Amino acid sequence: MGEESAALETSLIKPEWDLYYEWYLNDSEIVNAQDREKLDAIIPDELSRDALGRSTKMLFLDGKILRSRKFGKHDIQISLLTAFERFGGEIVEDVFEKGSFEVG
């Protein structure tokens, strides 16, 4: 189990997140079945903040572009939680899907 997986599991241990923990344990099956109800579900902000706060992954901000990888010497490293709080979950998701997103 990787560091990120361990951090996420720690967030999901609370009883109120049992449903999401079940989804996490069955993620391959859910993706293979393209279960849109689960894949497109809105994750509660409290759970998102807890999980993102435990993550060691970083994003990079260069003025108005948020990136998943460092691109230039002026990129500022920010945590996933900071990105989530500043720009929202949909933008963080887009950065991971597309590699970058114009935020300003």
C-alpha positions in Angstrom: 0.0 0.0 0.0 1.4 3.4 -1.0 1.6 6.5 1.2 -1.3 8.1 -0.6 -3.5 5.0 -0.2 -2.7 4.8 3.5 -3.6 8.5 4.0 -6.9 8.1 2.2 -7.7 5.0 4.2 -7.0 6.9 7.4 -9.6 9.5 6.3 -12.1 6.9 5.4 -12.0 5.0 8.7 -14.6 7.2 10.4 -18.0 5.4 10.5 -19.8 8.3 8.7 -17.7 7.5 5.6 -18.4 3.8 5.4 -20.2 4.1 2.1 -17.1 5.9 0.5 -14.8 3.3 2.1 -16.7 0.5 0.4 -16.5 2.4 -2.9 -12.7 2.8 -2.4 -12.3 -0.9 -1.7 -14.2 -1.7 -4.9 -12.8 1.1 -7.1 -11.6 -1.2 -9.9 -15.0 -2.9 -10.2 -16.7 0.5 -10.2 -14.4 1.9 -12.9 -14.7 -1.2 -15.0 -18.5 -1.1 -14.8 -18.5 2.7 -15.4 -21.0 3.1 -12.6 -21.7 6.8 -13.2 -23.7 7.2 -10.0 -20.6 6.4 -7.9 -18.0 7.9 -10.3 -19.8 11.2 -10.5 -20.9 11.4 -6.8 -20.2 14.5 -4.9 -17.8 13.8 -2.1 -18.6 15.7 1.1 -16.2 18.7 1.7 -15.3 17.5 5.1 -14.1 14.1 3.7 -12.3 15.9 0.9 -10.5 18.3 3.2 -9.4 15.5 5.5 -8.1 13.3 2.7 -6.4 16.2 0.8 -4.9 17.4 4.0 -3.2 14.1 4.5 -1.9 13.9 0.9 1.8 14.6 0.2 1.1 15.3 -3.5 1.6 18.9 -4.6 0.3 21.1 -7.4 2.2 24.0 -9.0 0.9 27.5 -9.6 2.4 30.1 -12.0 0.3 33.2 -11.7 -2.9 32.1 -13.4 -2.0 28.5 -14.4 -2.4 25.6 -12.0 -0.4 22.5 -13.0 0.0 18.9 -11.9 3.8 19.1 -12.6 6.4 21.8 -12.2 6.8 23.6 -15.5 9.0 26.6 -14.8 11.2 28.2 -12.3 8.5 30.6 -11.2 6.0 27.8 -10.3 5.0 27.9 -6.6 4.3 24.5 -5.0 1.0 24.3 -3.2 -0.7 21.5 -1.4 -3.8 19.7 -2.7 -5.8 21.1 0.3 -4.7 24.7 -0.5 -5.6 24.2 -4.1 -9.0 22.7 -3.1 -9.7 25.6 -0.8 -8.6 28.3 -3.2 -10.0 26.9 -6.5 -12.5 24.1 -5.6 -12.6 20.4 -6.2 -13.7 20.5 -9.8 -10.6 22.5 -10.8 -8.3 20.2 -8.8 -9.9 17.3 -10.6 -9.4 19.0 -14.0 -5.7 19.6 -13.3 -5.2 15.9 -12.7 -7.2 15.0 -15.8 -5.8 17.6 -18.2 -2.4 18.5 -16.6 -3.2 22.2 -16.1 -6.0 24.6 -15.7 -6.2 28.4 -16.1 -7.4 29.8 -12.7 -7.0 33.5 -13.2 
